[in-house]
Amino acid sequence: MREILFITLIFLAFGCSEWESGTDFKNALYDLNIEFSEEDSTLFLFTSVNECTPCKEELYYWNNKENNDFDLVLIVTERYKSNYESFIKNNDISIKSYLDQDNLFRKRELIPLVPYKVLMDEGQILKLGELGYNRLPETSL
């Protein structure tokens, strides 16, 4: 919890969005049958199968990071299940991942773009910015 507070303070200092209610975000997660715990801190990584090198590098970072202080969930926006499965297999992704065939989070304007990352803690969400950018020293958040 201390690490999350520290990360939150740094992101607020660098102009990230403020904590906001996660009700609509949680409803979208439920609609896609995405498993998450409201008691635990969860970092949601949003990507597509065709992303830039910095995005893939951050995804690899999280995929290979041990002892995370929070749960990780990867949400891949892709129309075709076969492309999603190939992406997961070819990139050796072990993060719990889900397919978003309808681009639900963008359609509901819950995230501004893909790739993106969002931290959920105690039912509140903090939009952390584009995946692969907005990194802090010694972290990939």
N, C-alpha and C positions, 0 to 999 in steps of 0.2 A: 504494500500500500504506500509506503514511503517513496518508492521509486516512481509510482504513478503520480503522486503529488508533485515530485520534483519535475517530472516530464511535463506535467500540466503547466506549472509555473513558467518553465522555459518557453513552451510553445505560446503561452499568452504574451510573454515578453516579445516574441518574434512575430506577433500579429496573427496567430491562428484564431480560429473561431472560438467562442466561449462554449462552455458546457451547455447542452440543451437537452430538452426532454427527448427520450428515446422511444416514445410511444409509436410513432409512424414507422420508425426504423425497425422496431421489434415486430410490428404487424407485417412488414415485408419479409422479415426472417421467417415468421410463422407461415406466411403464404408460400414460401419456397421450401418448407419443411426443413429449415436449417436449425440444427441443434446448437443451443448455447445456454449458458447458465447466467442468470441475473446476479447471482452472488459472487461470481468470479469476474475478474477483469478479462475482457476479450478484445484482441486486436483483429479487426476484419480487414483483409487485404482484397481489393477488387482489381481484377485484371481481365484481359482478353487473351486469346491465343496468339495474337500478333502484337507484341509489345516491344518497346525500345530496349536497348542494352541496359541503361541505368535501372529500368523497372525490373528486368530479369535478374540483374545483380542483387537488388534488394530482396527479391523473392527468393533467390538462392540463399542469401544471408539468413533469412528467417527459417527457411527449410532446413538449414544445417545448424542453426543455433540450438544449443542445449540449455536446459534449465531456464526456460522462459519464466518470467514472473507473471505471465498471463497466458490464457488460452489463445491459440491462433486458429483463424478460420479463413480459408481462401474461397472467394466467390468469383467464378470465371464466367464472364459474359460471352456466350457463344450460341449461335443458333443450332448448330449440329452436334449431337452427342458424340459422334465419332471423332470430331475435331477436338472436343474437350478431352475425351479419353486419351487421344494421341498426345495432346499437350501434357497431360499429367504423367503419362508413361515416359515420353521422350525426355522430359525434364526431371524425371525421378523425384516427383513431388510427394512428400510424405505428410505434409500438412493436411489436416482435415479439409476437404474441398467439396464444393457444391457447384452445380451448373445453374446458371441463370439464363435460360433460353430467351426470355422476353425482355431482358435489360430492365427489369422491374425497378431497381434502385434509381436508375436515371429517369425512367418514365415518371416516377413519383417525386422526382427532384429531391431525393434524399442525399445524393452525392452529385457534385457538379460535373464530374467527368470520370472516365476510366482511363488509366489506372488511378486508384485512390486508396487511402487507408483511413479507418475510423476506429477509435478506441471507445469501448463501452465499459463503464464501471458503475456499479450500483444503479443500473437502469438509465443512466445519463450517457450521452454520447459527446465525444469531442472529435471534430473533423480535423485530421492531422495533415491533410494535403496530399499532393500527388505522390504516388508510389515511385520511388527512385530519386526523389528530390526532397528538399526540406529536411535534410538529415541533420542530426546533432552530432558533435564530436563523440567518438567512441560508441555511438549507437547508430541504428539505422532508422530510428523513429524520426 
